[in-house]
Amino acid sequence: MAASSLTFDNYLSVRSAYAPEFDTSGKQVTFLTDITGVPQVWAVDVAGGWPHQLTFFDERVTVAKWSHGGGRLLFAMDTGGDERHQLYLLDPEGGGVTALTDDPNVMNTFGFWSPDGKAVAYASNRRDYAFFDIYIQDVPDGEPRLVYRQDGMNSALA
C-alpha cells in the first residue's frame, strides 16, 4: 500500500456545508458554507445548478433563517469569533443589508420569526451582560421590545 501524501494542513483545509433551509417559495435552499474560507450564506435552486453566494463578509455568518411568507432572510454574524452576534436582514434580490442589532458589546441569539414575517424574537444580554432576556422587534426598522425579563439564560423558542 502506498504511503499517504496528506499533511496536517490538508485536514485543516476541510470545508463544510450545513444549516440548510428552504426559502419561502420552496424554489431554493440556502445554507452556510466555508468554501471561501469564512462561513457565508449561499443558495442553490432546488432543481439543481451551481450555488451562488448571498453574503460577502470577512466575518463568519452563524445563522440564516427565512421569514414566513415574507421573502426576508435574517442572518447573524459576530466579529473576530467573539460570539457577540449581531442580527441583520438581507434583501435577497438586491443584496442590501440592514442591521437589526448594532452593539458590539452585546450578545444576541436569534429565536424565530413571527408567523406573518413582520417581527423577530431573540435573546439578548443588552440589559445585563450576565443574563439573557427575550426581545421582539419589528423588521426592518422597529425598536426592540423587552417581553421577558429574568435573571437567567433564556432563549426565544416559539
SETOR-723715 format. One line per 3 residues: number of its first residue (from 1); their letters; for each residue x, y, z of N, C-alpha, C. Coordinates in steps of 0.001 Angstrom, whole numbers, plus 524288, in hexadecimal, padded with zeros to 5 digits. Layout:
N
NUM	A	X,Y,Z,X,Y,Z,X,Y,Z | ...
END
This chain:
158
1	MAA	80344,7FB75,80000,80000,80000,80000,8037B,804D8,80000 | 8022C,808A8,7FCE0,8054C,80D66,7FC60,80499,810E3,80125 | 808B8,81383,80293,80891,8172C,806F1,8053D,81BE2,80577
4	SSL	8024A,81DEB,8092D,7FEF7,8226F,8083C,8024D,8275C,807C4 | 800CD,82AC3,80428,8039E,82FAE,80386,800B1,8342F,80627 | 7FCAF,832F8,80938,7F9C6,83701,80BF0,7FCF1,83925,81081
7	TFD	7FC79,83E28,81141,7FF09,840B1,815AF,7FAE4,84284,8198A | 7FC90,8444D,81DFA,7F8FA,8465B,821E5,7F5EC,84AF7,81FB2 | 7F867,84E2F,81C70,7F5CC,852AC,81A01,7F133,85100,816A5
10	NYL	7F18F,84C61,81427,7ED2D,84A70,81118,7E852,849CD,81483 | 7E90E,847E0,8192B,7E4A2,8470E,81CA7,7E274,84C33,81EBB | 7E5A7,8501F,81F2E,7E3D6,85540,820DB,7E0EF,85818,81C82
13	SVR	7E15D,85643,817BF,7DEE8,858C4,8133B,7D9B1,85651,811BB | 7D7B4,852C5,814DB,7D2AF,8504C,813AC,7CE62,8546B,81403 | 7CB1F,854AE,8100A,7C6CB,8586E,80FDB,7C1B4,85591,810D7
16	SAY	7BDA6,85878,8127C,7B8AA,85600,81398,7B426,85986,811FC | 7AF9E,85715,81151,7AAB6,859D2,8104F,7A6C5,857C6,8144A | 7A3AF,85B49,81691,7A025,859C6,81AC7,79BBC,85DB3,81B44
19	APE	797F7,85C94,81EAF,79379,85FEA,81FDE,79029,8611D,81B0F | 78E7B,85D0E,81828,78B3A,85E0A,8138D,785D1,86007,81511 | 7839F,8634C,811C9,77E6D,8656A,812C5,77BE7,866EC,80D97
22	FDT	7770D,86530,80CAD,77433,866C3,807FD,772A6,86C78,8086F | 772E7,86F45,8040F,770E3,87497,8040E,76AED,87452,80427 | 76857,878CB,8047B,762AB,878D9,8050A,75FD3,876DC,8003A
25	SGK	7623C,87717,7FBB2,75FBE,87523,7F6ED,7606C,86F43,7F654 | 76422,86D06,7F922,7654D,86779,7F894,76883,8663F,7F3C2 | 76A66,86A4F,7F11B,76D48,8698A,7EC3A,77330,8695D,7ECEB
28	QVT	77506,86AFD,7F179,77AA6,86AB3,7F268,77BBF,86956,7F817 | 78065,86775,7F8F7,7822A,86624,7FE2C,786C9,869A3,7FF70 | 7868F,86C2B,803F0,78B19,86F16,805CA,78DFC,86BA0,809A2
31	FLT	792FD,86CA4,80A30,79635,869A6,80DD5,79AFF,86CDB,80F1D | 79DAE,86B4D,8133D,7A29A,86DC6,814AE,7A6FE,86A41,812D0 | 7AB0A,86C9F,810BD,7AFA8,869A4,80F38,7B47B,86D10,80FD7
34	DIT	7B8CC,86A73,81108,7BDCE,86D26,8118C,7C14B,86C10,80CD0 | 7BEE1,86B08,8086D,7C1C9,869B6,803AA,7C58E,86E15,80213 | 7C44A,872EB,80380,7C7BE,87751,8024A,7CB91,8786D,806B2
37	GVP	7CB37,8755F,80AE6,7CEB0,87608,80F5F,7CBEE,877FD,81436 | 7C7B1,87AF9,81391,7C4AC,87D11,817EA,7BEF0,87BB6,816EE | 7BC1C,87980,81ABC,7B6A6,87818,819CC,7B35C,87CB2,817FF
40	QVW	7B0A5,87BE0,813AB,7AD2E,87FC1,8115A,7A829,87D06,80FAC | 7A435,88027,80E41,79F3E,87E04,80C6F,79F82,87D50,80680 | 79DFF,878A3,804D1,79DB2,87750,7FF49,79842,8753D,7FE2F
43	AVD	796CD,87519,7F937,791C4,872F3,7F79C,79279,86FCD,7F2A6 | 78F1D,86BD7,7F20F,78F1B,868A5,7ED58,7896F,86776,7EBF7 | 78836,86777,7E6EC,782F5,8661E,7E52B,781D0,86070,7E668
46	VAG	77D05,85F5E,7E7FF,77B76,85A0A,7E93C,77BEA,85693,7E466 | 77B08,858DB,7DFD7,77B57,855E5,7DAF4,780ED,85464,7D991 | 784AC,856AF,7DC2F,78A27,85577,7DB2D,78D1D,85A3C,7D944
49	GWP	79206,85981,7D807,79545,85DCE,7D645,79983,85F09,7DA2E | 79C7D,86301,7D900,7A0D4,86493,7DC50,79EEC,86882,7E055 | 7A079,8680A,7E546,79EC8,86BCB,7E941,7A124,87133,7E85D
52	HQL	79E75,8751D,7EA6E,7A075,87A78,7EA27,7A0AF,87CBF,7EFAD | 7A48E,87FFE,7F076,7A594,88244,7F596,7A200,886EA,7F67F | 79FA2,88740,7FB45,79C26,88B92,7FC9A,79EA2,88F93,80038
55	TFF	7A247,88DE8,80390,7A4F6,89195,80706,7AAC8,8917D,805D2 | 7AD38,895FB,8068D,7B2BA,896A0,80539,7B576,899C7,8097C | 7B67E,89759,80DDF,7B8E5,89A0A,81242,7BE0A,89771,813B7
58	DER	7C167,89A67,81650,7C63C,8983A,8185C,7C53F,89526,81D5A | 7C0C3,89605,81FD4,7BF5C,89362,824B4,7BBB0,88ED4,82399 | 7BB87,88B14,82732,7B85D,88668,8266E,7B296,88770,82771
61	VTV	7AF60,88567,82403,7A9BE,88563,824C2,7A86C,88053,8279D | 7A535,880B2,82BB7,7A434,87C1B,82EFB,79E9C,87A0D,82EA6 | 79B00,87D41,82CCE,7957C,87BBB,82C62,7933F,87E49,8278C
64	AKW	78FBD,87B96,824D7,78CC4,87DE3,82087,78756,87B70,82094 | 78342,87EB3,8213B,77DE0,87CCD,82198,77A38,88027,81E57 | 776FE,87D95,81B3F,77318,88041,8180A,76E52,881A8,81B4F
67	SHG	76BEC,88615,819FE,766FC,8878F,81C77,7629D,88424,81A4E | 75E51,8840B,81CFE,759C2,8810C,81B46,756B1,88444,8174B | 756F1,882C4,81270,753DF,8854C,80E64,75599,88AB6,80CCB
70	GGR	759B1,88CC0,80F11,75B2E,8921B,80DE7,75FD3,892BD,80A52 | 76292,88E8E,80932,76718,88EF1,805C3,76BB3,891E1,80816 | 76BF9,89217,80D3B,7704E,894C1,80FD8,773FA,890B7,81239
73	LLF	778F6,891E9,81221,77CDF,88E62,81458,77FBF,8912B,818BE | 77F52,88F09,81D6F,78236,8910D,821EA,78726,88DD7,82272 | 78B7F,89077,823B2,79046,88D95,824DB,792F7,8900E,82986
76	AMD	79639,88CEA,82C12,79932,88EB6,83099,79EF9,88E47,82F65 | 7A1EB,891F4,8317C,7A78C,89218,83071,7AA38,89468,8353D | 7AEBD,8923B,83690,7B1CA,89480,83ACA,7B6B8,896F2,83882
79	TGG	7B9FC,89917,83BE9,7BEC6,89BA6,83A28,7C376,898E2,83C89 | 7C6D6,896E9,83946,7CB9E,89473,83B1F,7CAAE,88FAD,83E8C | 7C62E,88D21,83DEE,7C504,88889,84115,7C392,889C0,846B4
82	DER	7C20C,88EA5,847D9,7C0EF,89025,84D42,7BB96,88E4C,84F45 | 7B877,88BFC,84BE2,7B349,889EF,84D28,7AF78,88E23,84EEC | 7B0AA,892FF,84DF4,7AD05,8974B,84EF0,7AA09,89843,849DB
85	HQL	7A68F,89492,848B3,7A3B9,894A5,843C4,7A021,8995D,8435E | 7A02F,89BB2,83ECC,79C77,89FC4,83D77,798E0,89D79,83950 | 7941A,89F77,83907,79035,89D7D,83566,78F87,8A147,830DF
88	YLL	78F05,89F12,82C36,78EA1,8A228,8276E,78A4B,8A008,82404 | 78825,8A375,820CA,7842C,8A203,81D05,7867C,8A2B3,8179E | 7862B,89E9A,81466,7884C,89EB2,80F1C,783DF,89F0F,80B31
91	DPE	78451,8A2A1,8078B,780C1,8A2D6,8031A,782EC,89F13,7FF0E | 7808E,89A6A,7FE69,782D4,89685,7FAE9,782C0,89827,7F530 | 77F70,89BDD,7F3CC,77F36,89DA5,7EE5C,783A0,8A179,7ED27
94	GGG	78433,8A573,7F087,7880E,8A979,7EF81,78D12,8A8F7,7F297 | 78D1B,8A589,7F678,791CF,8A4BE,7F994,792BA,8A8BA,7FDCA | 78F1C,8AC7C,7FE82,78FBE,8B05C,8029E,78F36,8ADED,80801
97	VTA	79208,8B011,80BCC,79204,8AE02,8111B,7905B,8B249,814E8 | 78CB6,8B0F2,81873,78AF1,8B47C,81C85,78C54,8B21E,821C9 | 78F03,8B511,82518,79050,8B333,82A58,78B7D,8B39D,82DCA
100	LTD	78A00,8AF49,83043,785B1,8AF58,833FE,787AE,8B06A,8397B | 78C5A,8AE9A,83AAF,78EF0,8AFC2,83FA7,79454,8B1E0,83E56 | 79658,8B547,841A9,79B5F,8B7AB,8406A,79E21,8B9A4,84553
103	DPN	79F69,8B5FD,848C1,7A25C,8B75F,84D65,7A696,8B335,84E0E | 7AB78,8B47A,84CE2,7AFA2,8B094,84CF5,7B0CA,8AE46,85257 | 7AE72,8B06B,8567E,7AF46,8AE5B,85BBE,7AB12,8AA81,85D68
106	VMN	7A713,8A9DA,85A29,7A27B,8A6BA,85B89,7A246,8A1C0,8584C | 7A084,89D7D,85ACC,79F9A,8988A,8580F,799C8,8980E,856DE | 79888,8968C,85209,79327,895B0,85063,792C7,89039,84E1F
109	TFG	78EB7,88D65,84F9E,78DDF,88821,84DA4,78886,887EF,84B16 | 78879,88717,845E9,7838B,886F8,84311,78014,88291,84508 | 77B03,883AF,8454A,77737,87FD3,846FA,773B2,87E12,8428B
112	FWS	77055,881A1,840A6,76CB3,88031,83C88,76A47,88509,83A0F | 767F1,8842E,83591,764CC,88813,832D3,75F2A,887A5,834B6 | 75C52,88BFB,834B0,756B5,88BC4,835BF,75412,8890B,8311A
115	PDG	74F6E,886CB,831DF,74CCD,8840F,82D94,74BCD,88773,828C3 | 74B0E,88C9A,82989,74A18,8900C,8250C,74F22,89244,822BA | 7539F,890FB,824F5,758A0,892C0,822E4,759C7,8987D,823CC
118	KAV	756F1,89AF7,82763,757AC,8A08F,82849,75AF5,8A1C6,82D1A | 75C47,89DC3,83034,75F47,89EAE,834F9,762B3,899EF,83616 | 766C2,89AD9,83933,76A2E,8969C,83AEC,76A77,896B1,840DD
121	AYA	76B74,8921C,8430B,76C51,8919F,848A7,771CE,88F8D,84972 | 77465,89195,84D5E,779BC,88FE0,84E7B,77B0E,890D2,8542E | 77F10,88E28,855FB,78119,88EEB,85B3D,785B6,892AC,85AE0
124	SNR	78647,895EC,85ED7,78A86,899B9,85EDC,78C22,89AF1,86476 | 7912B,89C09,86515,79316,89D9E,86A40,793F1,8A389,86A7A | 790D6,8A671,86798,79162,8AC23,8676B,79032,8AEB9,86CA2
127	RDY	78C95,8AC97,86FBD,78B3F,8AED4,874D7,78F99,8ADF5,878C7 | 791B8,8A939,878D4,795C4,8A7B5,87C8F,79903,8A37A,879E9 | 79E12,8A440,87984,7A172,8A095,876AD,7A155,89B05,878E3
130	AFF	79F79,89A5B,87DB6,79F57,8952E,88025,79A66,8921C,87ED9 | 7964E,894C9,87CBC,79144,8923C,87BE9,78F1D,89341,87677 | 78C08,88F89,87489,7898F,89014,86F6C,783AC,8909F,87011
133	DIY	7818A,89507,86E4D,77BF1,89610,86E4C,779E1,89532,868CA | 774B9,8952D,86834,7724A,8944F,8631E,77023,8997C,86108 | 77159,89A79,85C18,76FA3,89F37,8596D,76CAB,89DC4,8547B
136	IQD	76902,8A120,8530A,7665C,8A0C4,84DFB,7675B,8A5E9,84B39 | 76861,8A58A,8462B,76998,8AA3D,84329,766FB,8A9E1,83DD3 | 76413,8AE0A,83C64,761E3,8AE56,83725,76653,8AF30,8334A
139	VPD	765D9,8ACDD,82EB3,769DF,8AD80,82AB6,7678A,8B05F,8260A | 76AA0,8B3AC,82388,7703F,8B42E,82420,7720C,8B85D,827EC | 76E97,8BBC5,829D0,7708B,8C04A,82CB7,76DDC,8C13C,831F8
142	GEP	76BDC,8BD2D,83461,7695A,8BDD6,8397D,76D47,8BE0D,83DE5 | 76B80,8BFF6,8424B,76EB9,8C013,84702,76DEA,8BAFF,84A03 | 771FD,8B8E6,84C6F,77162,8B421,84F8C,76DBC,8B51B,85433
145	RLV	76A31,8B161,8552B,766A5,8B1A7,859A2,767E7,8AD23,85D4B | 76928,8AE66,8621F,76A2D,8AA69,8660E,764F6,8A7E0,8677B | 76480,8A2BB,8668A,75F97,8A005,867A1,76022,89C09,86C08
148	YRQ	764EF,89A96,86D56,765C1,896FB,871BA,76B00,8983C,87436 | 76AB4,899C0,8792F,76F6C,89B24,87C22,76FFA,89759,880A9 | 77489,894CB,880D7,77581,8911F,88516,77B59,89069,8857F
151	DGM	77D59,8909E,88A31,782F3,89004,88B03,78481,88A56,88A37 | 78568,888FA,88564,786D5,883AA,883FD,7884B,8835B,87E41 | 78926,87EAA,87C6A,78A7D,87DA8,876F4,7857B,87C17,87421
154	NSA	782ED,87FCC,8718B,77DF6,87ED5,86EEE,77EAF,87E9E,8690A | 77B40,87BC8,86672,77B5B,87B4C,860C1,775E4,87C0F,85EA1 | 77588,87E96,85A26,7707C,87F29,8576F,76FCE,87A5F,85407
157	LA	76BC5,8773C,8551A,76B27,87249,85253,766B2,87235,84E7A | 7623A,874A2,84FC2,75DB9,8745B,84C33,759EF,878B0,84D72
END
